[in-house]
């Protein structure tokens, strides 16, 4: 498999070199623009061959400086995590300690370890390309990743409402599909999964894990049924993080209509400071639904429901430890049967310190990951 992947990468290098030359042409040069469009079209063809998607209209691209590309990456990741800055989702996540205060975009830009040579810019529906790094030998699969992300975003509609759980699930599916296309073109798995940050909010680390789960589901489908199986998955994507993580389980009961839900992913991230490793995963796996309500300008209520009374009891114990460790405000924890409610009043619960890269010490190959 590695030899075939390297062969695909070599075949892409000629297209990539032409793309770098074309995007490096003088601004407004007609010949350069035509050549660049042709090379983006080649990347789109490579992505479609893996994802099984149609392309209803040409992809747009734009040449950007590396510093601009870093801002695009940081802004897109921040938007996925928190939604509009200062909005109800952002405020709720900050109150719960899932995100730090201040500018999340600036924090992520400062912690970005390696700027990818290309990235899909959803606000403009374009593929942004930095010409100089795009000419490196490792860049072709990452360019295909950016193009695949654009195609998948067109195929998977955005969820209605502001619910973060659905937004995180969609993002993981899109990134997982893009990673699969990158991987099939010979890309190193860690780079295919997404941008690499040094220290970042624990919620971003949880989203990385969700993306990895989506990638593995899509890879399994591709190996079993080819592009058609991938297209079927994208045609009916999982609507919650729980469905990405546990595709074979019976669907849990959902939250009340139009609820603001953090979902299983949010609970995993929130519990991580007091439940390291797989313990947070085990605790959150009992989730059935949750909703976040603002009971007043200084009060937030997080209602959760669990699959069993024992799952609720385990979560209540861990949640109490989490609240005591965080401090920062008055809180009450109430449990009734399978439901556990957390009421926060006054000052926000401070965010935990930023976490280090969880992939340190892990060598990503083309099969199972191995510890160094």
Secondary structure, DSSP 4 states (H G I P E B T S, - for coil): -HHHHHHHHHHHHHHHHHHHHHHTSPTT-HHHHHHHHHHHHHHHHHHHHHH----SSPPEEEE--HHHHHHHHHHHHHHHHHSSTTSHHHHHHHHTTSS-SS-HHHHHHHHEEE--SEEEETTTTEEEE-HHHHTSTTHHHHHHHHHHHHHHHHHSPPPSSS-HHHHHHHHHHHHHHHHHHHHHTT--HHHHH--EESSB-HHHHHHHHHHHHHHHHHHHHHHHHHHHHHHHHHHT--SSHHHHH-TTSPPPPPPSTT----HHHHHHHHHTTTSTTTHHHHHHTTEEEEEEEEEETTEEEEEEEESSHHHHHHHHHHHHHHHHHH-SSEEEEEEETTEEEEEEESSPPPPPPPBPPTTTTEE--SSS-EE-
